[in-house]
Amino acid sequence: MRYLLLTILGSGMLWGCHTQPVSPPTPALVSTLKNIDLSQSPSMLEQHRVGMFSVGSWVNQKPGQLFQRVKPQHPQAAVVYLYRPDSRWNRQEVVAPNFFLNGERIPSLISNHYYWLELAEGHYRLTISRPLGVIHFQKPIVADFKVSAGQQYFLKYEEEKFRGSPDHNLGLLRAGPLIQMPVKQGLREIRTTQLKSPGLNFAAFTDAQGKLTEPKRKIVKQNYEEGEELALKKRFKLWNPLTW
């Protein structure tokens, strides 16, 4: 009888173990941008493309809201702030430089302008070129970089460079007029800029079948905790466009 009871109890315990719910796999946060082979230089088609151009501050004087730090939709995502300070030179610009991230066009930066990108952890290629009309005839500035999950970065576009730049020993990204700023210095410079184009989200989760889920378009504007000083892990190629 004793052995019978032990057998029943053991069977019940085994059944209970087998009926415990299985935790679903953790969804992966991935980039919605196309993959870029960073070992290859931009093709001739990418360098000398035909497309739309953006007017500069001489024409576009639309104001925006003052800078606010944002909380990303996904805690695992990185937030990259792009900004361009105000100056007389920038205000007199007629045609603004065009920006492309992994081949996809993103907003140009005009005077006193900022916006942000929400990115999944990984490597990216940012190219910048100034068109003549609808034709990009110059070799672009090319910056290949890596972002880490949950971190924030500040990238400044500065053609005049009279404001100074970070210490080279910090190992921050530099590619022509594109300069990565330390967090504290970036916050000081960006606080007077205005949101003249919306932030963009290029990160999404994958479902159980590996398909991308549609990310929300609006990012909640809340205080974002200050992160440690991080350098963009870079492998960039600088094409000399003989300045603008």
C-alpha positions in Angstrom: 0.0 0.0 0.0 2.8 2.3 0.9 4.5 1.8 -2.5 1.2 2.4 -4.2 0.8 5.8 -2.5 4.4 6.7 -3.4 3.8 5.8 -7.0 0.6 7.9 -7.2 2.4 10.9 -5.6 5.4 10.6 -7.9 3.1 10.4 -11.0 1.2 13.5 -9.8 4.5 15.5 -9.4 5.7 14.5 -12.9 2.3 15.4 -14.4 2.5 18.8 -12.7 6.0 19.5 -14.1 4.9 18.6 -17.6 1.8 20.9 -17.4 3.7 24.0 -16.3 3.3 26.8 -18.9 6.3 27.3 -21.2 7.5 30.9 -21.3 7.2 32.5 -24.8 10.5 33.5 -26.4 11.6 37.0 -25.8 10.9 39.1 -28.9 14.0 40.5 -30.6 14.3 44.2 -31.3 15.6 44.7 -34.9 16.2 47.5 -37.4 13.5 48.2 -40.0 16.2 49.7 -42.3 17.8 47.7 -45.0 21.0 45.9 -44.3 24.2 47.6 -45.5 27.5 45.9 -46.2 29.9 48.2 -44.4 32.9 46.5 -46.0 31.8 48.0 -49.4 32.1 51.7 -50.4 28.9 53.4 -51.5 28.1 52.5 -55.1 28.2 55.1 -57.9 24.4 55.1 -57.9 24.4 56.0 -54.2 27.1 58.7 -54.6 25.6 60.4 -57.6 21.9 60.0 -57.2 19.0 62.0 -58.5 16.3 63.0 -56.1 14.5 65.6 -54.1 16.4 68.3 -52.2 15.6 70.3 -49.1 15.6 74.1 -48.8 17.8 75.7 -46.2 16.9 78.3 -43.5 17.0 81.2 -46.0 13.7 79.8 -47.3 12.4 77.5 -44.6 12.0 79.7 -41.4 9.3 77.5 -39.8 9.8 77.5 -36.0 9.5 74.4 -33.8 9.4 73.4 -30.1 12.5 73.8 -28.0 14.6 70.7 -27.3 13.2 68.0 -25.0 14.8 64.7 -24.2 12.7 61.7 -25.2 11.9 58.3 -23.8 12.2 55.7 -26.6 9.3 53.3 -27.3 11.6 50.4 -26.7 13.9 50.3 -23.6 16.4 48.3 -25.6 16.6 50.9 -28.4 19.3 53.6 -28.7 18.4 57.3 -29.2 20.5 59.3 -31.6 20.0 63.1 -31.5 21.0 64.9 -34.6 21.3 68.7 -34.4 22.6 71.8 -36.1 23.2 75.0 -34.0 22.1 78.4 -35.1 24.5 80.8 -36.8 24.3 83.6 -39.4 26.0 81.2 -41.9 23.4 78.5 -41.4 20.5 81.0 -41.6 21.7 82.1 -45.0 21.8 78.6 -46.5 19.5 78.1 -49.5 19.9 74.4 -50.1 20.5 72.1 -47.1 22.6 69.0 -47.2 20.7 65.7 -47.6 21.1 62.9 -45.0 20.7 59.2 -45.8 20.7 56.4 -43.2 21.3 52.9 -44.6 20.2 54.4 -48.0 17.0 55.8 -46.7 16.5 59.5 -46.8 16.0 61.2 -43.4 15.3 64.9 -42.7 18.0 67.5 -43.6 19.3 69.7 -40.8 18.8 73.4 -41.1 19.8 76.2 -38.8 18.8 75.8 -35.1 17.2 72.4 -35.8 17.2 69.0 -34.1 15.4 65.7 -34.2 16.1 62.1 -33.1 16.3 58.6 -34.3 15.3 55.5 -32.4 17.5 52.6 -33.5 18.0 49.0 -32.6 21.5 48.0 -31.5 23.7 47.4 -34.5 25.8 49.0 -37.2 24.6 51.8 -39.5 25.8 54.0 -42.3 25.0 57.7 -42.5 25.8 59.5 -45.7 25.6 63.3 -46.3 25.8 65.1 -49.6 24.7 68.5 -50.9 22.8 68.4 -54.2 22.9 70.8 -57.1 19.2 71.1 -57.8 18.1 67.4 -57.9 21.5 66.0 -58.7 24.0 64.8 -56.1 27.3 65.2 -57.9 29.8 65.2 -55.0 31.1 62.1 -53.2 29.2 62.0 -49.9 30.6 62.1 -46.4 30.3 58.6 -45.1 30.2 57.6 -41.4 29.8 54.0 -40.4 29.0 53.6 -36.7 27.6 51.2 -34.1 25.0 52.0 -31.4 24.4 50.0 -28.2 21.0 49.2 -26.6 19.6 51.7 -24.2 22.2 54.4 -24.8 21.9 57.9 -26.2 24.2 59.8 -28.6 24.5 63.4 -29.8 25.6 64.0 -33.4 26.2 67.7 -34.4 26.4 69.0 -38.0 28.8 71.9 -37.9 30.4 73.4 -41.1 31.9 76.4 -39.4 33.4 74.7 -36.4 34.0 77.9 -34.5 32.4 76.4 -31.3 35.2 74.0 -30.9 35.1 70.2 -30.8 35.7 67.4 -28.3 39.1 66.1 -27.4 40.4 63.6 -30.0 41.4 61.3 -27.2 37.8 60.6 -26.4 37.5 58.5 -29.5 34.2 60.0 -30.6 32.9 59.9 -34.2 34.2 62.5 -36.6 33.4 62.7 -40.3 33.8 66.1 -41.9 31.2 68.5 -40.4 29.6 65.6 -38.5 30.9 65.4 -35.0 29.7 63.2 -32.1 29.5 65.3 -28.9 29.9 64.1 -25.3 26.5 63.8 -23.6 27.0 66.8 -21.3 28.4 69.1 -24.0 25.8 67.9 -26.5 23.0 68.7 -24.0 24.4 72.3 -23.5 24.5 72.9 -27.2 21.2 71.3 -28.3 19.0 72.8 -25.6 18.3 76.0 -27.6 17.6 74.1 -30.9 14.0 73.5 -32.1 12.2 70.3 -33.3 11.5 71.3 -36.9 11.0 67.7 -38.1 9.5 64.7 -36.2 11.6 62.0 -34.6 11.9 58.8 -36.4 11.6 55.2 -35.2 13.6 52.5 -37.1 13.2 49.8 -34.5 10.6 47.1 -34.2 10.1 43.7 -32.5 9.8 40.4 -34.3 6.8 38.1 -33.6 7.0 34.3 -33.0 7.2 33.8 -36.8 10.1 36.2 -37.1 8.0 38.9 -38.8 8.3 42.6 -37.9 5.7 44.1 -35.8 4.6 47.6 -36.7 6.2 50.2 -34.4 4.3 53.1 -33.0 4.9 56.3 -34.8 4.8 58.7 -31.9 7.5 58.6 -29.2 6.5 59.6 -25.7 8.3 62.8 -24.7 9.5 62.3 -21.2 12.7 62.9 -19.3 15.4 60.5 -20.4 18.0 59.4 -17.9 21.5 60.7 -18.5 23.8 57.9 -19.7 27.4 57.5 -19.3 29.9 59.0 -21.8 29.9 56.5 -24.7 31.8 56.7 -28.0 30.1 55.4 -31.1 32.1 52.3 -32.0 33.1 53.4 -35.5 34.6 52.2 -38.7 34.0 55.2 -41.0 35.4 56.3 -44.3 35.8 60.0 -44.9 35.4 61.3 -48.4 36.8 64.7 -48.9 34.2 66.8 -50.7 36.6 69.8 -50.5 34.1 71.2 -48.0 30.9 72.9 -49.2 
